[in-house]
């Protein structure tokens, strides 16, 4: 439970902070009685309000409580996130293991594998790509190298539109579709 000093506007305050601000005052230990007692010395309970739902492109912060008919209500402010915050959120949600799991059962992976048996360049590219994904799964992601590796595989190999759609679906399953582009 949060409280507001209705005189100074100090918020949020805990029960302990209200008690500490008035060391010579004896407050009841029961919550309802405590809340009644503090209204007499200029404090009010701030009613909780649920946080609005936001996307990764938005920030939410608590605003100043609004008073209406002697009741204080918690408020929330939604603002746009900066480009840096959005990028960080996208990267922190990236799931390379989910991408890998989806890719491993796809026909596009089978096509890469089959083409790597008969083409040394494709074998080298596939090996590099697998190593880069292994690093990413271990938390050592090199986004530039992964994008370049994926581009080289797509340029060197032969892939159908269905393969590309499967690769895109794998990127989506790993929440990587905002990081990597199929060209």
C-alpha positions in Angstrom: 0.0 0.0 0.0 1.3 3.5 -0.9 0.5 6.8 0.8 0.7 10.4 -0.3 1.3 13.5 1.9 -1.6 15.6 0.8 0.1 18.8 1.9 3.6 18.4 0.3 2.6 15.9 -2.5 5.4 13.5 -1.4 4.7 10.2 -3.0 5.1 7.2 -2.8 5.4 6.8 1.0 5.3 3.5 2.9 3.6 3.1 6.3 7.1 3.0 7.9 8.0 6.4 6.3 4.8 8.0 7.5 5.5 6.6 11.0 9.1 7.8 10.8 8.0 11.3 9.8 5.9 11.5 13.0 8.1 9.8 15.8 6.0 11.3 18.6 2.7 10.0 17.3 1.3 6.7 18.3 -0.4 5.0 15.3 -2.8 2.0 15.5 -1.2 -1.3 14.3 -4.4 -2.4 12.4 -4.2 -1.2 8.8 -7.7 0.2 8.5 -7.3 2.2 11.8 -3.8 3.3 10.7 -5.2 4.6 7.4 -8.0 6.5 9.2 -5.5 8.0 11.7 -3.1 9.3 9.0 -5.9 11.1 7.1 -6.2 13.4 10.2 -2.6 14.5 9.8 -2.5 15.1 6.1 -1.9 11.7 4.4 -4.1 9.6 2.2 -4.1 6.1 0.8 -3.4 5.9 -2.9 -5.6 3.3 -4.6 -3.7 1.0 -6.9 -4.5 1.0 -10.6 -3.5 -1.7 -13.0 -0.6 -0.9 -15.3 -1.7 -0.5 -18.9 -0.4 -3.0 -21.4 2.5 -1.7 -23.5 4.6 -3.0 -26.3 8.3 -3.1 -26.5 8.2 0.3 -28.3 6.8 2.0 -25.2 7.9 2.8 -21.7 5.6 3.0 -18.7 6.2 5.1 -15.6 4.1 5.9 -12.6 2.6 9.4 -12.6 1.5 11.5 -9.8 -1.7 10.3 -8.1 -4.9 12.1 -9.1 -7.3 13.2 -6.4 -11.1 13.0 -6.9 -13.5 13.6 -4.0 -10.9 13.0 -1.4 -9.7 9.7 -3.0 -6.3 9.4 -4.6 -5.8 7.1 -7.5 -2.5 5.8 -8.9 -1.8 6.9 -12.5 0.5 5.6 -15.2 2.1 7.4 -18.1 3.0 5.7 -21.4 5.7 7.2 -23.6 7.6 6.1 -26.7 10.8 4.2 -26.0 14.0 5.5 -27.6 15.6 3.7 -30.5 18.3 2.4 -28.2 15.7 1.0 -25.7 13.8 -0.7 -28.5 17.0 -2.2 -29.9 18.0 -3.5 -26.5 14.6 -5.0 -25.8 14.6 -6.8 -29.2 18.1 -8.1 -28.5 17.2 -9.2 -25.0 14.2 -11.2 -26.3 16.2 -12.9 -29.0 16.0 -16.7 -28.6 18.7 -18.4 -30.7 17.8 -21.8 -29.3 14.2 -21.5 -30.4 15.5 -20.4 -33.8 17.9 -23.3 -34.0 15.2 -25.8 -32.9 12.8 -24.5 -35.6 15.5 -24.5 -38.3 16.7 -28.0 -37.5 13.4 -29.5 -38.5 12.8 -27.4 -41.6 13.3 -28.3 -45.2 15.5 -25.2 -45.7 18.0 -26.7 -43.3 17.8 -30.0 -45.2 18.5 -28.1 -48.4 21.5 -26.3 -46.9 22.8 -29.7 -45.6 22.3 -31.5 -48.9 23.9 -28.7 -50.8 26.9 -28.7 -48.4 27.6 -32.3 -49.4 28.3 -31.4 -53.0 29.6 -27.9 -52.8 32.7 -27.0 -50.8 31.8 -23.2 -50.7 28.3 -24.2 -49.3 29.9 -26.6 -46.8 32.2 -23.8 -45.6 29.3 -21.4 -45.3 27.1 -23.9 -43.5 29.9 -24.8 -41.1 30.5 -21.1 -40.3 26.8 -20.4 -39.9 26.4 -23.3 -37.5 29.4 -22.1 -35.5 28.0 -18.6 -35.3 24.7 -19.9 -34.1 26.5 -22.0 -31.5 28.2 -18.9 -30.3 24.9 -17.0 -30.2 23.2 -19.7 -28.2 26.1 -19.4 -25.7 25.6 -15.7 -25.4 28.4 -14.5 -27.7 26.3 -13.1 -30.5 27.9 -11.5 -33.6 24.9 -10.1 -35.4 26.8 -8.7 -38.3 28.6 -12.0 -39.0 25.4 -14.0 -38.7 23.6 -11.7 -41.2 26.6 -11.9 -43.6 26.7 -15.7 -43.2 23.0 -16.0 -43.9 23.3 -13.7 -46.9 26.2 -15.7 -48.3 24.3 -19.0 -47.9 21.2 -17.6 -49.6 23.4 -16.2 -52.4 25.4 -19.3 -52.9 22.7 -22.0 -52.6 19.5 -22.8 -54.5 16.4 -22.2 -52.4 12.7 -22.1 -53.2 10.2 -19.6 -52.0 8.9 -22.2 -49.5 12.5 -22.5 -48.1 12.7 -18.7 -47.6 9.3 -18.7 -45.9 10.4 -21.5 -43.6 13.6 -19.6 -42.8 11.5 -16.5 -42.0 9.2 -18.5 -39.8 12.2 -19.9 -37.9 13.5 -16.3 -37.4 10.0 -15.4 -36.1 10.0 -18.3 -33.7 13.3 -17.1 -32.2 12.1 -13.5 -32.1 15.0 -12.7 -34.5 12.9 -11.3 -37.4 13.5 -7.7 -36.2 17.3 -8.3 -36.2 17.9 -10.3 -39.4 16.6 -9.6 -42.9 16.4 -12.2 -45.7 17.7 -10.6 -48.8 
